[in-house]
Amino acid sequence: MVDTVANADRATVHYEVARVLTSGDALVPELEAGGTPVHDLGGSGNLDLSWTRAFRRLLVAGSYDIVHFHLPYTAAFGRPVVATLPSDRRPLTVYTEHSMWNKVAVLVKLLNRASVHRDVALIAVSQAAHDALPAALRPRARVVVHGVDLAQSTAMVTRRPEVRATVREELGLEDDELLAVTVANLRSEKGYDVLLDAAGRTAARGLPLRYAAAGSGAMEEELKAQHRALGLGDRFLFLGHRRDALALLTAADVVVLPSHQEGLPVVLMEAFSLGATVVATTVGGVPLVVDDGVNGLLVPAGRADLLAEALARVASDPGLRARLGGQALADSSRFDIRRAGAEVEGIYRSVLDAADR
């Protein structure tokens, strides 16, 4: 979202962002610094639906042409709110499926399915996310592979030695140690349980790998308990939310994505655009991007033993890291946020034109 609004066609599109959870403010400074208004709907948690009243007040006070939902939860509860507005003041609704439809909590999935017909456009971020939609929805869904700001990535690659030295000094890495970075919220679908297990296995083998995880979330205490039980100490660092995630990825010797489920993760696109060595799982849209042994390594989800083995391969072979990272960088041109943003804005224009007719 940050990169999308930063690269918007501001002559024709004005973005505003609304967030459900008051606590979900990590990206607010970046959005506001770019001139995008951000509205806090005041939710304290998923069971607090008071945000829907604030959402309606926002819609009544504003003059919006389109409401674009990016989560099944917000879409399921937000569409009925939009429907309460008078027809002449009612914005059109668009929905993007970022993950796998069939993996969502049953209640939210049912509510989402019951109201998705209200949307004038349905977008999926990968072919895998498209194919996981209910069969009746697939014909009307359009795949728009999202992207990243490639100019920012190019600037980071140019400064890689400086960035790498700064990050390694902060994290206390020795000269002979390799840095494995994960950027993901601490949620069950991100596979941190498997990553911690794999980290324990690589440590037991004496491999010079240090792990750094950037992200926060509901599973923090549970994962830290697992970390303590494995005796990982400072071999695995939980960094919390980081606004410099791109710098961490730039400094990484390996970017590891141990997810149990994904649509097409932004961090994968960022890693490719930085020429990082990627080790990931065969979930969602990941295998459509990562060609095993060509521009990264793939392992089945949930297999800590195979994840540890893949990490050992790249840790012990600098030539392999260089080859995989070089090909990933060459393949990253498809992940241009300007192209993706222009596609989405084209969808906005087409549905508004159709509504006018």
N, C-alpha and C positions, 0 to 999 in steps of 0.2 A: 504494500500500500504506500509506504514512504516513497519508494522509487517511482511508482506509478504516478502519483500526484506531482512529484518533482519534474517529471518529464511530460506532463500533460500539455495538450494543445490549449493553452490558456486563453486563446482568442475565442474559443467556442465552447469550452467546458470549464465549469466551476465546480470544484470538489469541496464537500464538507464531510467530515468523518464523525460518526457517533460510536461510542464504545459503551457496552453494557455494564461492565464491571468498573467501579471506581478504582479498584486496585490495578486494573490493566492499563497503567499509564506510562509504561516504559518507553514507548515510541512517541508519546505526545510532544516532547520538546522538539524532536526532529520534524514532525509534521507542522507544528506551529511556526518553527523557524523558517519554513518554506512558504509561509503565508496561508496555510490551510487551517480553517477553523475546526476545532475538535470539541465535540459536545459530550459531556459526562452524563450518562443516563442514570447513574446512582445505584446500580445493582451491587449488592454485597456478596452474592453467590448465585449459583444456578437455581436455587429454590426461591430466590427473591425476585418475584415478577413485578415489583413496583416500577422497574425500569420501563415497562410497557406504557405506563401512564406518562412518564417523562418523554418517551418516544412520541406519543401522540401529541403532546403539547408542542414538541419540536416541529412536527409535521404541520400542525395548525399555524404556528407562528411563521414558518418559513414558506417558501414558494418553490417546492422541489419538483422537478420533472421525473426523476428516477430515484428509486431507493434500490441499492445494490447490496444484497445480503451475501456474506462470505462464510457463514457458519450455519449448519443445519439447525442448531438451537435458536439462533436469532431469527432465522427464516421462519421456522415453525411457529414461533410466538409473535413475530413481527408482522407477518402477512395479515393476520386477522386485524391487527391495529390499523394497518393501511386501509383495509376494507371498510373501516368505520367512517372514513372521511367522505364528505359529499363527493359525488362523481366528478363535479367540475373542479375539485381541489385535490383529487386523488392522484398521487404519482404512480407511474408504472413501476413494477417490481422486476428485478433481475436477480438471478441466483447463480453463484459459482460453487461447484462441488470441488473442493480442494483435496479431499481424501477419498476413501472408499465407502460408498453409500451403505453397503451391507455390514460395515463394521461399527456403525453408530449405535448408541443405546436404543433399545427397542422402542421406548415411548417417543423419543425425539424422532426416530425414523418414521414411525406411524403418523405423527403429527405433520412432519415435513411432507410425507407422501400425500396426505389429505389436502394440503393447500398449495402444492407446487404448481398445480394447474393455473393458479392466478398469475404466475410469472410470464412476462412476454418474451423472455429469453432465458435459456438455460446453458450455462458454460461449464465445461469440465477442463481441468488443468492438464490432463494427460489422457492418452487413449485408454490406459488402464482404468482411470477414474470414470471415463465414459462407459466402458464395458461393464463396470460394476453397477451402473444405474439399473433400475427396473426396466425390463424390456420395453414397456410402453413409452418410456421417456427417452430412450436412446435416439430415435429418429429426429427428435427436435433439439437434441443437445449438440452444441458446437464445441470442438476441442480448440482451446487457445492455450498453447504452452506459454506459461508466464516466463518472466526473465528477471535479469538484474541489470544494474547500471554498469555496462561494460567499460565506460570511461573511468569510473572509480576503480574498477579492478585493474585496468591497465596502469593507472597511476600507482597502485600498490605494488604491482609486479616490478615497476621501474625502481621502486624504493625498497625492494625485498631485503637486501643485506642490512640496511638500517633498521627496518621494521623487525626483522628476525632477531637482531641483536637486542633490541629494546624489550621484546616480549620474553626472550629467553632469560635476560637478566632479571626481569620482574618475577618470573616463575622459579628462578633459582636453579636453572638447568646447568649441568656440567657440560664441558666441551664434547664429551663422547656420548652424550645422551641424545636420543631422538624424541621429538615431541609429537604425540598423537592427540588431535583435537576433535572434540565433538561439540556441535552447536545445536542444542535442542532443549525444549522445555522438559522438566522432570515429570513426564507423564508415562503411563504404562506402555503406550504404543511406541514410544521411542526406544525401547529395548535396553535401557541402562542396566537392568538386572543381568542381561547377557554380557554386556560390555564389562561390567565389574568382574564377572566370572572369568572372562577372557583375559582381563588385566592381571588377575591372580595367576593365571596359567603362564602368561608371558614373564611375570616376575619370578615364578618358580623356575623357569628355564634360564634365568639370569640375563634375559635380553635387556638392552639399555633403553627401554621405552618408558617414558613418562607420559601420563595422560592428563589432559585438562578439559573439563566439561563446562561450557558456558550455557547457563540456563537456570531457570527457577521453576518451581511448581509444587503440586500437592504431594508428590512422592519424596520430597527432600529428606524427611526424617527417616523414612523406610530405607532409602538408598544409602544414606549415611550409616545406618545400622549395619547394612550388608557390607559396606566399605570397612567398617571397624572389625566385623567378624572375619573378613578376609585378610586383615592386617596389612592393608595396602599403604597406610601412612601417606607420605607426600609423593608416593609414586602415582597417585590418582588425586587430582585437585578438583574440587567443586568450586567454581569461580562465581556462581550466581549470574544474574543478568549482566551482560557486558554490552556497552554501546560501541566497543571497538572490536566486535566479532570479526570483521573483515581483516583486521590486523592479526588476530589469532590465527585465522585460516591462512593468511599470507606467510606466517612464521612456521606453520606446521610442516613436519616431515611426512605426516600421514593425516588425512581427514577420514574419520571412521563414522559410519552411519549404521548402527545396529538395529534399526527399526523393525518392529513387528508388523507395522502397516504404514503406508504412505500413499499419497497421490503422486505428486512430483515435488520433492522438497526443495525449497529455495536454497538451502545451504548446499545442496548438491550442485546447483547451477553456479553458485558463488565459488565453490571449490574448483569446478572446471575452469571458470573464467580466470582463476589465479594460477592455473597449471599445477594444482595440488595432486598428490597421489591419493586416490580414493579407494577405501575398502568399505563396501556396503552390502546390504542384504537384498535378496531377490524378491522384493515386495513392490506392489503397486506399479508405478511408472518407472521405477529405478532401472529395471533391466532394459527398458526401451532407450535409455541414455547410456548406461554403463555397459560396454562390451567387454565381457570378462577376459582379462589378459591383454586387452588392447589399450583401453583408456582407464582402466581400474580393475579391481578384483571384486568378485561377487561370491557370497556364501549364503546358504539358506538361513532364514530367520530362525532364531532360537537355538542355534548351534554354537555354543561358546567354544567348543573344541575346534571347530572349523574356522571360526572368527580368529581365534588365537593363532592358528596355523597360518592364515592369510597375513596377519600382522607380523608374524615371524618372518614370512617370506620377504615382505617389503623392508623390514627392519634390517635384514641381513644382506640385502642386495641393492646398493645405491644405483646401479645401472638400471635395474627394474623400476625403481622409483622415478628416475629421470625419464625413462621411456614412457611410462604410464602418464606421468604429469605432462609431458610434452604433447602427447596425443590428446589428452583432456583439454589442454589449452587450445589446440587447433580445432577441436570439436565444439568449442564454447560459443562460436559466433551465432548459433541458433537461439541463444538465450539472451536476446536483446529486449530490455524492458520497453524501449521506445516502439519497437515493432508490436509487442504484445499490447501495450497501452493503446496504440493506434487501432488495433483490431477491436478492442473492447469499446473504444469511443466510436468506432464505426457501427458497432452493434447498437449503441445508444441512439445514434442518429437514425438508423434504419427503423427501430421500433417507434421512435417519436414520429418519424415521417408516416409510418403506417397508421399510427393513432390519429394523426391529423386528417388522413384520408377517410 
